[in-house]
Amino acid sequence: MASARARARQFLDPAVIARLGTLELKARTIVEGFLSGLHRSPFKGFSVEFAEYRQYIHGDDLATIDWKVYARSDRYYVKKFEEETNLDCHLLIDVSGSMAYGSRDFTKFEYSLVLAASIAFLMNRQRDAVGLMAFDERIVEMLPASARPGHLRALLLTLDRLRIGRATDVSKPLHQLADSLSKRGLVVLISDLLDDPDGVIRGLKHFQYRGTDVIVFHVLDPDELEFPFDRATRFEDLETSEEITAVPGLVREHYLNEIGRLVERYRRELGAAGIDYQLLKTTDPLEIALMSYLSTRERKP
Amino acid sequence: MPSFLSPLFLIGALAAAVPIVLHLLRREPEPRVRFAAVRLLRGAPVEYTDRRRLRELLLLALRVTALILLALAFARPFLASATAVRSAGATVVALDTSYSMSAPGVFARARELAKNAVNQVASGDLVGVVTFADAPAVASALGADRALSLSAIDAAAPGFGATRYRGALSAAVQALGGRRGTVVVVTDLQESGWDAGDRASVPDGVRIQVSDVGAVRSNLAVTGVRAAGDRVIVSVRNSGEVARETRAQLALDGRRAGEVPVSVGPHATSEVEFAGGAAASTATVTIDDRDGIPADDVRYALLDSASRPGVLIVTSSGDPGRDAFYLQQALATGSAGGRFYRAAGATAAQLGTQDTEPIAANAAVVLLSTRGLERRGREALATYVRGGGGLLMAIGPDVDGEVVADVLGPDAPLRIAAVADATPMERSLVPIDVRHPLFQSFGERAPTLALITFRRVARVDGAGCRAIARLTTGEAAILDCETGEGRAIVLASDLDNRWNDFPLRTTFVPFVHETLRYLSGTRLHDGEFQVADVPDSVPPRPGFATITENRGRSVEKRRIVVNVDPRESDLSRMSEQEFQGAVTRLKEIGASEARVEARQQEDRQHLWMYALGLMLAALAVESLVASRTA
């Protein structure tokens, strides 16, 4: 316990991170600090051999478009290179309404953005290709994975533009992304997972079937885990606006059982499927998430 | 229509605002938290907001209802019936149908004014029509249909009655049914429409509007026909401003008997004589007056003495000419209504015996002496009075107070005692109630009664009697006593110029006539009737008629004559201000009557008990709902 506290003191307090300026600065601060303590080179080799053409999709770097092919076929194609990156990593960020809750310095949404930015920053340092998909009940933003020098800035800008969306439907975007991936890689899901667990788990297993590793960061606010309310309160659902008036003393036990059962189910079933699951409170240091990422990354070739 | 006996308590209903304000102030007592995991609260023992809000509104409604019901109960609600006071606008047109309106062109003008009044009633207001002369009649009840009122006005026609405003206004106010409204009186504003000292009382919320049809400029009227020996004397009055000449025609027993010219000065009365009336029993006199009122151009008279009302004068000797000279002379003079009395004399000892005609055959009995009055005579007098007869007693030197103590019967004893003045003291007469029928005809001349000097009087009192005049020394001067269906007038002095100088005064004759008229009013012994007084079996129009009377064991038929009231022939008019001045506003009385009516209705309905019961029920439900909410 004492060693855990000592280790926690080595990390940056999220409250301090929250007061930093831009998302890039927050990510850089976290990653640089984190890396300086690891004493390990983040770089791995990569090749640039041409592999194939594929049709241009929104978000591809314009510099990769083969204009000669365009002149011949009147279609946009981009050139893909074998082992262009060490790893294709896709950051999946839940921007549904429920992510707007926050009782401390960070809302779940803000915490998720900083976490995604940090992971992207770290991946960029490792020359891994990183992509982004933001979703609520549908995909609201998508950036293909890339390791090009300017891609990180584009990704950070995309993260910065994200806004809270509508209702949650995690499984649908997961299936869409899983179907579109042609290459094995790593998927990082950042969400509060306040959705139908069956759908979420099925969606994540879909990646496993396709050979893609998955890391799930289950982000919850401390209030959602502790239910600290003490007087009769009118709870309004952030997504549906449904109102329930409850006396916390009467419903706390029921609620804590429900959230505990939900967390435990994710932990158990995702673990059984070989999916890394990490529960994060918005007060937890983000380095914990980075360590979890790296431990998973290390398993990749 | 819902009303309240104590409406001020409704202010208490404002207390219902307290729970409403508290509800608004504490509408969101729970903090609102926008939470992500609300779905995990489902299934917990929570209270859904919509259901809670509904319950709060139910509680609020129950509390507000309870407070309002409490205020309602204290305000004593009741459902006002149709007779209760209402505020809807209403107009009643009172149309004068007295015979003075039959002058040429007058009633057509009256109809026009009445229709105008109906047509000017605001839309949605109620309107009704009352016609009036001696007695009012509702021609069209209050309602929204103007056509009915206009039709009633078209159907109205002047009759033979005299104007009486008091009854007309009373009927019009009654027709309003307690509403505030307007009474439009369409009339010729005859001064005789108000009896002397007469006033009408109307509620303060009723406006009286006079619609004047204008004056009749000239009128000749036959005001009296009487027999004097073998002559028939006719009185013709000119109410106009200029002298008139006309011809009077006499018909005896239906046959034309003569015609004489008549010249009458302005505001004067002329008498003309016809010879040859001794053998006839009826006389009809007509005059020619095309510009005036037609109804008073003819007058009927019975010439046979048996048809005239009889007055039995009881004196010491039985000879009125010796013991009651002044009274006999007064009776021989015609009254204002053209009435003559047939006087007969008797001693007190003869009362109740076969020596004289039955007392019941007389319109009134004047008791001036008790000498020889035995128990049988006193019982006969008491029976006569209780049966509807009229008795005038003048307590002079020939009347023993102890003897007449039970003359009205044992149930109405009289207490009469002579005042033992060492030296005669002069006193004057002061009417207490000038509205009493005995004094009404004196009108403005009532103060002249004070000129009578009473040197000696008796102290009079009796059960069922009330003093209508006193002496300046405080003693009762005239008592009005009621017993059974009849009545008696007791004068505390004599009528023969012995203890007072009343017979020498000009007020004596009208006093005697009005007293006998008052006393004989309930009996059918009078041979001459005015249209307003005719028995039920006789149509109210001038002429001759035959009536049937029950006289003890026998039934007798008797001929009577019906004439118009000669006062209606007088064209003297009053101003609208004088008319309004005779109307008394009864603000307090009207309000008091309304309050009494309202209280009676509320007492019958007891709606406050239901309100209180509902309030308790509301509180019970509120407790139930509140306990579930907690």
Boltz contact constraints between the chains, C-beta under 6 A:
constraints:
  - contact:
      token1: [A, 98]
      token2: [B, 36]
      max_distance: 6.0
  - contact:
      token1: [A, 101]
      token2: [B, 36]
      max_distance: 6.0
  - contact:
      token1: [A, 194]
      token2: [B, 36]
      max_distance: 6.0
  - contact:
      token1: [A, 194]
      token2: [B, 37]
      max_distance: 6.0
  - contact:
      token1: [A, 224]
      token2: [B, 37]
      max_distance: 6.0
  - contact:
      token1: [A, 232]
      token2: [B, 30]
      max_distance: 6.0
  - contact:
      token1: [A, 233]
      token2: [B, 30]
      max_distance: 6.0
  - contact:
      token1: [A, 233]
      token2: [B, 31]
      max_distance: 6.0
  - contact:
      token1: [A, 233]
      token2: [B, 33]
      max_distance: 6.0
  - contact:
      token1: [A, 234]
      token2: [B, 30]
      max_distance: 6.0
  - contact:
      token1: [A, 234]
      token2: [B, 32]
      max_distance: 6.0
  - contact:
      token1: [A, 235]
      token2: [B, 33]
      max_distance: 6.0
  - contact:
      token1: [A, 235]
      token2: [B, 35]
      max_distance: 6.0
  - contact:
      token1: [A, 235]
      token2: [B, 38]
      max_distance: 6.0
  - contact:
      token1: [A, 236]
      token2: [B, 32]
      max_distance: 6.0
  - contact:
      token1: [A, 236]
      token2: [B, 34]
      max_distance: 6.0
  - contact:
      token1: [A, 237]
      token2: [B, 38]
      max_distance: 6.0
  - contact:
      token1: [A, 238]
      token2: [B, 34]
      max_distance: 6.0
  - contact:
      token1: [A, 238]
      token2: [B, 36]
      max_distance: 6.0
  - contact:
      token1: [A, 242]
      token2: [B, 38]
      max_distance: 6.0
  - contact:
      token1: [A, 243]
      token2: [B, 49]
      max_distance: 6.0
  - contact:
      token1: [A, 244]
      token2: [B, 38]
      max_distance: 6.0
  - contact:
      token1: [A, 244]
      token2: [B, 41]
      max_distance: 6.0
  - contact:
      token1: [A, 244]
      token2: [B, 46]
      max_distance: 6.0
  - contact:
      token1: [A, 245]
      token2: [B, 30]
      max_distance: 6.0
  - contact:
      token1: [A, 245]
      token2: [B, 47]
      max_distance: 6.0
  - contact:
      token1: [A, 245]
      token2: [B, 49]
      max_distance: 6.0
  - contact:
      token1: [A, 245]
      token2: [B, 52]
      max_distance: 6.0
  - contact:
      token1: [A, 246]
      token2: [B, 41]
      max_distance: 6.0
  - contact:
      token1: [A, 246]
      token2: [B, 46]
      max_distance: 6.0
  - contact:
      token1: [A, 250]
      token2: [B, 45]
      max_distance: 6.0
  - contact:
      token1: [A, 251]
      token2: [B, 41]
      max_distance: 6.0
  - contact:
      token1: [A, 251]
      token2: [B, 44]
      max_distance: 6.0
  - contact:
      token1: [A, 251]
      token2: [B, 46]
      max_distance: 6.0
  - contact:
      token1: [A, 254]
      token2: [B, 44]
      max_distance: 6.0
  - contact:
      token1: [A, 255]
      token2: [B, 40]
      max_distance: 6.0
  - contact:
      token1: [A, 255]
      token2: [B, 41]
      max_distance: 6.0
  - contact:
      token1: [A, 258]
      token2: [B, 40]
      max_distance: 6.0
  - contact:
      token1: [A, 259]
      token2: [B, 40]
      max_distance: 6.0
